[in-house]
Amino acid sequence: MKPTTLLRSLIPLVTGLSAFSAWAGPQAHVVCAYDHTAGDDAIMMYGMPNHAMLHDFFGNTHIDAYTDYVRLRNQPETNCDNKADSSAWWAPTMRLPDGQIVKPAYQKTYYQSTNVDKYPLTPFPPGLELLAGDHHGTGPNRRITFLCGNGKGYTNTAGEVCGLRAKGDAVQFNIGLKFPNCWDGVNLKPVRGRMNATYTNDAGACPAEFPVKIPTVNMNVAWVLPQITSLDTAKIELSMDPVMDGETRIEKWGSIYTAHADFINGWPVQSAEFMTSKCMNNNMDCGVQIPFSYARASADTWVSSAEPATNFGDDATLQVQDDWRNGGRTANKEIMSLVKFPIPPLPEGYSEADAALFKYTIRIYGGRNADGADQVFFYPTDTRWDEHQVTWNNRPPCNYLSDGIMYTRTQRDYRYVDVDKAVRAARAAGKTEIAWYIGGDRKANNYTFNPAGTKEDLLLMVTAYKTTPEI
């Protein structure tokens, strides 16, 4: 391995537009289905079920008035597409101008940031709670935006009339909410009269009182409404705190400017760390490729039949080339890389259906050294080798029946290789580490990959993904 909402009493918000314009920076994302509606708020009314305004809940499927990080991780089932993200989100319930209470279809959250080279991110601390928006708001807020599915893009003012979206099947209306991205480094939970987070300045820097820069949670809630053909956004109402008569609720409603939302971080610690150090701080768009857990390669090197006594353990790259034509593999020069990983843990506490979605995947960075694209093979071997001693002459045995296939091309980028079957077999045999040869395309083309310890790193990850429909 080479070294190489805020509520008005918390945070008043500034007007102007910024939440969901086109994005060209580091990010990851999740799509989460709507789960349920309840009068709960585990941040501002913890332990007081049915006493908060009506909220629509997304993400973790066990959210209630008692939700906290421990409960999110002990009951991690989620309706998000990335099954590692057991976070909890909620937003006020919507009422249409005709009095109809409607449920959202889904929400899409982008974890984003800016200027990470100068102001890098710190991972979400376990259980961090954040609020966005102002449930007493009376006018535009630069961190809250509105979108008609057939409209002119995002705006922060009410009054646009939404027509049918392009499909012609429904009116779609979205609210975007940008959460604070500078944490005070001390308080996980905001309370009335004390904020625990605020926003970066336009340069992406945090103020001294809130010095810890975290990923920006940009939540986008979508309502898909086939029962109407137009919607005047100025006449939309959002739920407010009810008047309680004993245990009886008298619902109250406010304008669209009262939009707000709540977030409790439910990512595993390793996931949150990966999002910053392995993804966003490298200016990457990782999409849904944020793992539940991962392990860096503990050893990597390459061996060459053309230099059979040479060890390449200190080389800055991993090299691959072979040719199975014209006399076969043994008649030609063969260069293969060796990689070894500790086996990261599988998750616990998930339903059987969700647990079955988790797969072992290798993330590797590199590409072909000439124009074209082809496949590269991962052949199983044993783990009894030392990267600073192994040569072609004393190399471990190679089973040329591959455990995984990687499709690669000239462009150097990240590639993901499914090795789930092989790793699970190793676990079942009681092994705690696993190793492979990386062999070439069998056509004499050269490939170069980055080893562990480089910025791109070489990882064995546990990931789980299931499409959440965006209706």
ChimeraX attribute file (.defattr): number of C-alpha atoms within 10 A of each C-alpha:
attribute: neighborCount
match mode: 1-to-1
recipient: residues
	/A:1	23
	/A:2	19
	/A:3	10
	/A:4	9
	/A:5	27
	/A:6	27
	/A:7	23
	/A:8	15
	/A:9	14
	/A:10	19
	/A:11	21
	/A:12	15
	/A:13	21
	/A:14	10
	/A:15	13
	/A:16	15
	/A:17	17
	/A:18	17
	/A:19	23
	/A:20	22
	/A:21	11
	/A:22	6
	/A:23	11
	/A:24	12
	/A:25	14
	/A:26	24
	/A:27	25
	/A:28	22
	/A:29	22
	/A:30	23
	/A:31	25
	/A:32	28
	/A:33	25
	/A:34	23
	/A:35	20
	/A:36	16
	/A:37	17
	/A:38	20
	/A:39	22
	/A:40	26
	/A:41	26
	/A:42	22
	/A:43	20
	/A:44	17
	/A:45	16
	/A:46	16
	/A:47	15
	/A:48	15
	/A:49	15
	/A:50	19
	/A:51	21
	/A:52	25
	/A:53	24
	/A:54	25
	/A:55	24
	/A:56	23
	/A:57	30
	/A:58	31
	/A:59	29
	/A:60	27
	/A:61	21
	/A:62	20
	/A:63	24
	/A:64	22
	/A:65	21
	/A:66	16
	/A:67	20
	/A:68	22
	/A:69	21
	/A:70	12
	/A:71	15
	/A:72	25
	/A:73	22
	/A:74	12
	/A:75	18
	/A:76	28
	/A:77	23
	/A:78	25
	/A:79	23
	/A:80	28
	/A:81	21
	/A:82	27
	/A:83	27
	/A:84	29
	/A:85	30
	/A:86	27
	/A:87	25
	/A:88	27
	/A:89	26
	/A:90	29
	/A:91	26
	/A:92	26
	/A:93	23
	/A:94	25
	/A:95	20
	/A:96	16
	/A:97	14
	/A:98	8
	/A:99	10
	/A:100	9
	/A:101	13
	/A:102	14
	/A:103	19
	/A:104	23
	/A:105	19
	/A:106	25
	/A:107	27
	/A:108	21
	/A:109	21
	/A:110	22
	/A:111	22
	/A:112	22
	/A:113	28
	/A:114	24
	/A:115	16
	/A:116	18
	/A:117	11
	/A:118	11
	/A:119	16
	/A:120	21
	/A:121	24
	/A:122	18
	/A:123	18
	/A:124	25
	/A:125	19
	/A:126	18
	/A:127	23
	/A:128	19
	/A:129	24
	/A:130	26
	/A:131	29
	/A:132	26
	/A:133	27
	/A:134	23
	/A:135	23
	/A:136	18
	/A:137	21
	/A:138	13
	/A:139	13
	/A:140	20
	/A:141	25
	/A:142	18
	/A:143	24
	/A:144	33
	/A:145	27
	/A:146	24
	/A:147	24
	/A:148	26
	/A:149	22
	/A:150	17
	/A:151	16
	/A:152	9
	/A:153	12
	/A:154	20
	/A:155	25
	/A:156	22
	/A:157	20
	/A:158	19
	/A:159	14
	/A:160	16
	/A:161	14
	/A:162	19
	/A:163	20
	/A:164	20
	/A:165	18
	/A:166	11
	/A:167	9
	/A:168	11
	/A:169	14
	/A:170	19
	/A:171	23
	/A:172	27
	/A:173	22
	/A:174	19
	/A:175	24
	/A:176	27
	/A:177	30
	/A:178	26
	/A:179	27
	/A:180	25
	/A:181	26
	/A:182	27
	/A:183	27
	/A:184	18
	/A:185	14
	/A:186	11
	/A:187	14
	/A:188	19
	/A:189	17
	/A:190	19
	/A:191	15
	/A:192	12
	/A:193	10
	/A:194	12
	/A:195	21
	/A:196	23
	/A:197	32
	/A:198	26
	/A:199	21
	/A:200	22
	/A:201	10
	/A:202	9
	/A:203	10
	/A:204	17
	/A:205	20
	/A:206	22
	/A:207	15
	/A:208	9
	/A:209	13
	/A:210	19
	/A:211	17
	/A:212	23
	/A:213	28
	/A:214	24
	/A:215	27
	/A:216	21
	/A:217	23
	/A:218	24
	/A:219	29
	/A:220	22
	/A:221	26
	/A:222	24
	/A:223	22
	/A:224	21
	/A:225	19
	/A:226	13
	/A:227	9
	/A:228	14
	/A:229	15
	/A:230	17
	/A:231	21
	/A:232	15
	/A:233	21
	/A:234	15
	/A:235	17
	/A:236	20
	/A:237	23
	/A:238	25
	/A:239	25
	/A:240	21
	/A:241	18
	/A:242	18
	/A:243	15
	/A:244	13
	/A:245	8
	/A:246	6
	/A:247	9
	/A:248	11
	/A:249	16
	/A:250	11
	/A:251	14
	/A:252	14
	/A:253	19
	/A:254	20
	/A:255	22
	/A:256	27
	/A:257	24
	/A:258	25
	/A:259	31
	/A:260	27
	/A:261	27
	/A:262	25
	/A:263	22
	/A:264	24
	/A:265	23
	/A:266	29
	/A:267	27
	/A:268	25
	/A:269	15
	/A:270	15
	/A:271	23
	/A:272	25
	/A:273	19
	/A:274	20
	/A:275	28
	/A:276	26
	/A:277	15
	/A:278	19
	/A:279	21
	/A:280	25
	/A:281	23
	/A:282	16
	/A:283	20
	/A:284	16
	/A:285	17
	/A:286	17
	/A:287	15
	/A:288	19
	/A:289	23
	/A:290	29
	/A:291	27
	/A:292	26
	/A:293	23
	/A:294	25
	/A:295	17
	/A:296	21
	/A:297	23
	/A:298	18
	/A:299	22
	/A:300	29
	/A:301	29
	/A:302	26
	/A:303	28
	/A:304	23
	/A:305	16
	/A:306	12
	/A:307	15
	/A:308	14
	/A:309	15
	/A:310	16
	/A:311	19
	/A:312	22
	/A:313	22
	/A:314	14
	/A:315	14
	/A:316	18
	/A:317	19
	/A:318	24
	/A:319	25
	/A:320	25
	/A:321	24
	/A:322	23
	/A:323	21
	/A:324	17
	/A:325	13
	/A:326	9
	/A:327	9
	/A:328	11
	/A:329	15
	/A:330	12
	/A:331	11
	/A:332	17
	/A:333	15
	/A:334	22
	/A:335	25
	/A:336	24
	/A:337	24
	/A:338	29
	/A:339	26
	/A:340	27
	/A:341	22
	/A:342	18
	/A:343	23
	/A:344	18
	/A:345	15
	/A:346	16
	/A:347	16
	/A:348	12
	/A:349	12
	/A:350	16
	/A:351	12
	/A:352	9
	/A:353	9
	/A:354	19
	/A:355	16
	/A:356	10
	/A:357	14
	/A:358	22
	/A:359	20
	/A:360	26
	/A:361	22
	/A:362	23
	/A:363	19
	/A:364	21
	/A:365	21
	/A:366	22
	/A:367	23
	/A:368	24
	/A:369	14
	/A:370	12
	/A:371	9
	/A:372	12
	/A:373	15
	/A:374	16
	/A:375	14
	/A:376	21
	/A:377	21
	/A:378	26
	/A:379	20
	/A:380	21
	/A:381	20
	/A:382	15
	/A:383	16
	/A:384	12
	/A:385	18
	/A:386	15
	/A:387	21
	/A:388	14
	/A:389	14
	/A:390	22
	/A:391	23
	/A:392	19
	/A:393	14
	/A:394	12
	/A:395	18
	/A:396	16
	/A:397	11
	/A:398	13
	/A:399	14
	/A:400	13
	/A:401	10
	/A:402	18
	/A:403	18
	/A:404	21
	/A:405	18
	/A:406	19
	/A:407	14
	/A:408	22
	/A:409	18
	/A:410	15
	/A:411	14
	/A:412	16
	/A:413	13
	/A:414	18
	/A:415	15
	/A:416	20
	/A:417	19
	/A:418	19
	/A:419	19
	/A:420	18
	/A:421	12
	/A:422	16
	/A:423	23
	/A:424	16
	/A:425	11
	/A:426	15
	/A:427	14
	/A:428	10
	/A:429	9
	/A:430	9
	/A:431	13
	/A:432	14
	/A:433	17
	/A:434	21
	/A:435	23
	/A:436	24
	/A:437	28
	/A:438	25
	/A:439	25
	/A:440	27
	/A:441	24
	/A:442	18
	/A:443	14
	/A:444	18
	/A:445	18
	/A:446	16
	/A:447	25
	/A:448	17
	/A:449	22
	/A:450	22
	/A:451	30
	/A:452	26
	/A:453	17
	/A:454	15
	/A:455	15
	/A:456	19
	/A:457	19
	/A:458	27
	/A:459	25
	/A:460	27
	/A:461	29
	/A:462	26
	/A:463	23
	/A:464	23
	/A:465	19
	/A:466	14
	/A:467	12
	/A:468	17
	/A:469	12
	/A:470	13
	/A:471	10
